[in-house]
Amino acid sequence: MEKSNADAMFASAAEVLGTLVDRAVTVAPCQAAATESSIRVESEQVATLTEIPSAGFSFVTQYQKSALARIVELMLGTPSADGELDAMQLSIVAETVAQISSAMAERLTQDIGVASQNIATTVPTEASAFPAPPFSSYQAVLDVAGEFTIDVTLDFDGVALAKLDPKPAPEPVQASVPPDPAPVRPSAPAPKSQPVTFMPMTPTPIRAAPPGKANLDLVHDIPLEISAVLGQTAMSLRDVVALQNGSVLELDKLSTDPIDLYVNNILIARGEVVVVDEKFAVKISELNPAVDKV
């Protein structure tokens, strides 16, 4: 892995980040180091794992979480409460670092001459998802319009380095005159084969289910998730972020339409909402509704 490759990847990260926050982002040349430490899931850092299938390896990118909070503030135009990120802001952080890391991977594929298709970036929640040390690490500081900086670290494990820095092919060895072959000794005769015999076997009898009833005893205790869906709608991220207490969402069904009943995300019935013992319930009016009605 050449330092110039890492510098080019950080330049791509600065370009993508500048587009997201609508500000100029600059980056200084990176610093290379070797580390024996394992990558952990920490509260102060957000780490991504980026797979490059065409190259057969992955790399890890680590970001400062406090700086990511500032980035989310610039993107949404609203400050986070006490510097803490809520669930919606955390999802924006995950999407932001995924875009940045994927752009860095695309730049690396251009430099090493492999295809950029099917690049995938995730934010693992378990340390076991990351590759094992040792790593060759590259660290750089991205400056966001002089307002704040964000430290970014690239980590490449041994598999990635072996693919990026392949060993040179060995020099061809000049052919030499082979020595006289040793005399061939006669081999011993092959042992005679014997036919294989097996013990007689009888099929295991199958207990038939009673007429009209399937044998479902083995699956009766499997838990299933049942969902009653009033309706659905589609919203942009801008509208979701603007939701407040008292906001009203208009669904795609009328108040008189039946609701859909799903079992493990499979539509099995429709019905009407009723109240039983002060709790909502569904009174089934149609079983196995046709798919074209959904």
Secondary structure by P-SEA (a helix, b strand, c coil): ccaaaaaaaaaaaaaaaaaaacbbbbbcbbbbbcccccccccccbbbbbbbbccccbbbbbbbcaaaaaaaaaaaaccccccccccaaaaaaaaaaaaaaaaaaaaaaaaaacccccbbbbbbccccccccccccbbbbbbbbccccbbbbbbbbbcaaaaaaacccccccccccccccccccccccccccbbbbbbbcccccccccccccccccccccccbbbbbbbbcccccccaaaaaacccbbbbbccccccbbbbbbccccccbbbbbbbcccbbbbbccccccccccc
